[in-house]
Amino acid sequence: MRKGTHIYCNCCGKEMMQKNGMLTEDIYHIKKDWGYFSEKDGFSQEADVCEKCLSDWMDTFRYPPDSWERTEL
């Protein structure tokens, strides 16, 4: 969730740390424009989720997401 220059985790409310306007920790930014065959057709949603909340959420998935290590960033 973004309020002015501040960014908060939509799940736990933690303010994400920044230095000189640049995030010093990573977030998961979700943006979805809902379309046909959805009960939210015509709506858009955005959220920011901190790493801990994302890990906790993914632990509830029936099928965990695929993961792999990248050698180049």
N, CA and C atoms as a LAMMPS dump frame, in Angstrom:
ITEM: TIMESTEP
0
ITEM: NUMBER OF ATOMS
219
ITEM: BOX BOUNDS ff ff ff
-5.0000000000000000e+02 5.0000000000000000e+02
-5.0000000000000000e+02 5.0000000000000000e+02
-5.0000000000000000e+02 5.0000000000000000e+02
ITEM: ATOMS id mol type element x y z
1 1 1 N 0.849 -1.151 0
2 1 2 C 0 0 0
3 1 3 C 0.905 1.228 0
4 2 1 N 0.637 2.102 -0.886
5 2 2 C 1.476 3.29 -1.01
6 2 3 C 0.698 4.526 -0.575
7 3 1 N 1.289 5.26 0.361
8 3 2 C 0.709 6.522 0.833
9 3 3 C 1.801 7.57 0.759
10 4 1 N 1.69 8.444 -0.219
11 4 2 C 2.738 9.434 -0.442
12 4 3 C 4.029 8.724 -0.819
13 5 1 N 5.092 8.987 -0.061
14 5 2 C 6.379 8.344 -0.35
15 5 3 C 6.589 7.087 0.496
16 6 1 N 5.6 6.737 1.332
17 6 2 C 5.718 5.566 2.205
18 6 3 C 5.058 4.346 1.563
19 7 1 N 5.643 3.186 1.812
20 7 2 C 5.097 1.917 1.308
21 7 3 C 4.904 0.995 2.499
22 8 1 N 3.722 0.415 2.605
23 8 2 C 3.376 -0.476 3.712
24 8 3 C 2.947 -1.831 3.171
25 9 1 N 3.196 -2.873 3.943
26 9 2 C 2.71 -4.204 3.592
27 9 3 C 1.192 -4.212 3.799
28 10 1 N 0.451 -4.607 2.786
29 10 2 C -0.998 -4.663 2.907
30 10 3 C -1.452 -5.722 3.908
31 11 1 N -0.621 -6.717 4.177
32 11 2 C -1.014 -7.793 5.101
33 11 3 C -0.79 -7.408 6.559
34 12 1 N 0.438 -7.062 6.922
35 12 2 C 0.771 -6.833 8.33
36 12 3 C 0.888 -5.352 8.69
37 13 1 N 0.946 -4.476 7.694
38 13 2 C 1.024 -3.048 7.952
39 13 3 C 2.426 -2.503 8.153
40 14 1 N 3.428 -3.377 8.087
41 14 2 C 4.816 -2.946 8.28
42 14 3 C 5.201 -1.905 7.236
43 15 1 N 5.876 -0.836 7.693
44 15 2 C 6.397 0.147 6.743
45 15 3 C 7.694 -0.391 6.159
46 16 1 N 7.786 -0.378 4.847
47 16 2 C 8.965 -0.885 4.166
48 16 3 C 10.061 0.17 4.247
49 17 1 N 11.276 -0.279 4.562
50 17 2 C 12.407 0.623 4.747
51 17 3 C 12.885 1.163 3.395
52 18 1 N 13.199 2.456 3.404
53 18 2 C 13.72 3.128 2.222
54 18 3 C 14.903 3.99 2.614
55 19 1 N 15.791 4.187 1.667
56 19 2 C 16.907 5.108 1.849
57 19 3 C 17.013 5.93 0.574
58 20 1 N 16.953 7.222 0.714
59 20 2 C 16.981 8.131 -0.44
60 20 3 C 15.923 7.766 -1.474
61 21 1 N 14.726 7.389 -0.999
62 21 2 C 13.626 7.067 -1.901
63 21 3 C 13.718 5.716 -2.567
64 22 1 N 14.679 4.885 -2.147
65 22 2 C 14.865 3.563 -2.753
66 22 3 C 14.625 2.49 -1.688
67 23 1 N 13.837 1.476 -2.033
68 23 2 C 13.572 0.398 -1.078
69 23 3 C 14.856 -0.32 -0.704
70 24 1 N 15.027 -0.588 0.594
71 24 2 C 16.202 -1.332 1.057
72 24 3 C 15.821 -2.754 1.459
73 25 1 N 14.575 -3.134 1.201
74 25 2 C 14.126 -4.514 1.361
75 25 3 C 13.131 -4.782 0.246
76 26 1 N 13.007 -6.04 -0.107
77 26 2 C 12.19 -6.379 -1.27
78 26 3 C 10.73 -6.556 -0.882
79 27 1 N 9.847 -6.295 -1.828
80 27 2 C 8.417 -6.499 -1.645
81 27 3 C 7.874 -7.267 -2.841
82 28 1 N 6.706 -7.818 -2.66
83 28 2 C 5.982 -8.464 -3.753
84 28 3 C 4.851 -7.524 -4.118
85 29 1 N 4.909 -6.953 -5.311
86 29 2 C 3.877 -6.021 -5.766
87 29 3 C 2.913 -6.785 -6.666
88 30 1 N 1.649 -6.726 -6.312
89 30 2 C 0.602 -7.42 -7.063
90 30 3 C -0.271 -6.369 -7.732
91 31 1 N -0.542 -6.531 -9.014
92 31 2 C -1.491 -5.666 -9.717
93 31 3 C -2.329 -6.554 -10.619
94 32 1 N -3.623 -6.433 -10.485
95 32 2 C -4.524 -7.261 -11.281
96 32 3 C -5.642 -6.408 -11.858
97 33 1 N -5.806 -6.466 -13.176
98 33 2 C -6.948 -5.867 -13.857
99 33 3 C -7.905 -7.017 -14.166
100 34 1 N -9.019 -7.062 -13.456
101 34 2 C -9.952 -8.167 -13.615
102 34 3 C -10.72 -8.032 -14.916
103 35 1 N -10.974 -9.16 -15.55
104 35 2 C -11.642 -9.163 -16.841
105 35 3 C -12.841 -10.082 -16.875
106 36 1 N -13.182 -10.484 -18.059
107 36 2 C -14.342 -11.34 -18.272
108 36 3 C -14.251 -12.61 -17.433
109 37 1 N -15.4 -13.17 -17.142
110 37 2 C -15.52 -14.426 -16.396
111 37 3 C -15.061 -14.27 -14.949
112 38 1 N -15.057 -13.063 -14.442
113 38 2 C -14.683 -12.797 -13.064
114 38 3 C -15.804 -12.012 -12.403
115 39 1 N -15.991 -12.234 -11.116
116 39 2 C -16.981 -11.452 -10.377
117 39 3 C -16.491 -10.018 -10.162
118 40 1 N -15.225 -9.748 -10.467
119 40 2 C -14.641 -8.41 -10.311
120 40 3 C -14.41 -7.729 -11.665
121 41 1 N -15.107 -8.188 -12.694
122 41 2 C -14.94 -7.668 -14.051
123 41 3 C -15.001 -6.139 -14.05
124 42 1 N -13.965 -5.52 -14.618
125 42 2 C -13.912 -4.071 -14.72
126 42 3 C -13.204 -3.387 -13.558
127 43 1 N -12.79 -4.148 -12.547
128 43 2 C -12.092 -3.571 -11.409
129 43 3 C -10.595 -3.871 -11.507
130 44 1 N -9.8 -2.998 -10.89
131 44 2 C -8.36 -3.2 -10.775
132 44 3 C -8 -3.19 -9.3
133 45 1 N -6.986 -3.98 -8.934
134 45 2 C -6.516 -4.028 -7.554
135 45 3 C -4.999 -4.05 -7.539
136 46 1 N -4.406 -3.428 -6.484
137 46 2 C -2.963 -3.441 -6.279
138 46 3 C -2.685 -3.679 -4.806
139 47 1 N -1.576 -4.348 -4.517
140 47 2 C -1.159 -4.571 -3.138
141 47 3 C 0.349 -4.757 -3.098
142 48 1 N 0.928 -4.442 -1.941
143 48 2 C 2.343 -4.684 -1.683
144 48 3 C 2.426 -5.617 -0.483
145 49 1 N 3.234 -6.66 -0.583
146 49 2 C 3.334 -7.668 0.474
147 49 3 C 4.808 -7.854 0.826
148 50 1 N 5.131 -7.791 2.132
149 50 2 C 6.517 -7.981 2.564
150 50 3 C 6.919 -9.456 2.401
151 51 1 N 8.214 -9.712 2.468
152 51 2 C 8.735 -11.06 2.231
153 51 3 C 8.192 -12.065 3.243
154 52 1 N 8.09 -11.679 4.521
155 52 2 C 7.594 -12.598 5.542
156 52 3 C 6.136 -12.971 5.279
157 53 1 N 5.3 -11.979 5.012
158 53 2 C 3.886 -12.258 4.743
159 53 3 C 3.718 -13.1 3.487
160 54 1 N 4.537 -12.843 2.467
161 54 2 C 4.459 -13.642 1.247
162 54 3 C 4.829 -15.085 1.536
163 55 1 N 5.89 -15.31 2.304
164 55 2 C 6.297 -16.675 2.654
165 55 3 C 5.21 -17.368 3.463
166 56 1 N 4.639 -16.652 4.442
167 56 2 C 3.556 -17.23 5.245
168 56 3 C 2.364 -17.594 4.379
169 57 1 N 2.011 -16.721 3.439
170 57 2 C 0.879 -16.97 2.546
171 57 3 C 1.154 -18.181 1.661
172 58 1 N 2.354 -18.235 1.07
173 58 2 C 2.678 -19.352 0.179
174 58 3 C 2.726 -20.685 0.914
175 59 1 N 3.017 -20.659 2.216
176 59 2 C 3.004 -21.887 3.01
177 59 3 C 1.603 -22.492 3.088
178 60 1 N 0.566 -21.703 2.797
179 60 2 C -0.809 -22.211 2.832
180 60 3 C -1.25 -22.799 1.488
181 61 1 N -0.44 -22.647 0.449
182 61 2 C -0.807 -23.146 -0.876
183 61 3 C -0.836 -24.668 -0.882
184 62 1 N -1.817 -25.235 -1.528
185 62 2 C -1.871 -26.688 -1.687
186 62 3 C -0.685 -27.172 -2.513
187 63 1 N -0.362 -26.428 -3.566
188 63 2 C 0.783 -26.746 -4.416
189 63 3 C 1.757 -25.581 -4.313
190 64 1 N 2.924 -25.797 -3.733
191 64 2 C 3.858 -24.681 -3.575
192 64 3 C 4.332 -24.159 -4.932
193 65 1 N 4.653 -22.88 -4.992
194 65 2 C 5.151 -22.33 -6.253
195 65 3 C 6.497 -22.941 -6.628
196 66 1 N 6.753 -23.011 -7.913
197 66 2 C 8.065 -23.463 -8.379
198 66 3 C 9.112 -22.442 -7.94
199 67 1 N 10.261 -22.925 -7.528
200 67 2 C 11.353 -22.046 -7.117
201 67 3 C 12.653 -22.541 -7.72
202 68 1 N 13.547 -21.612 -8.037
203 68 2 C 14.858 -21.979 -8.55
204 68 3 C 15.815 -20.844 -8.233
205 69 1 N 17.075 -21.195 -8.139
206 69 2 C 18.096 -20.186 -7.852
207 69 3 C 18.583 -19.587 -9.146
208 70 1 N 18.693 -18.26 -9.169
209 70 2 C 19.238 -17.564 -10.339
210 70 3 C 20.699 -17.294 -10.075
211 71 1 N 21.515 -17.461 -11.089
212 71 2 C 22.958 -17.234 -10.919
213 71 3 C 23.344 -15.826 -11.31
214 72 1 N 22.469 -15.123 -12.034
215 72 2 C 22.746 -13.747 -12.413
216 72 3 C 21.545 -12.898 -12.025
217 73 1 N 21.808 -11.763 -11.39
218 73 2 C 20.716 -10.877 -10.97
219 73 3 C 20.666 -9.631 -11.793
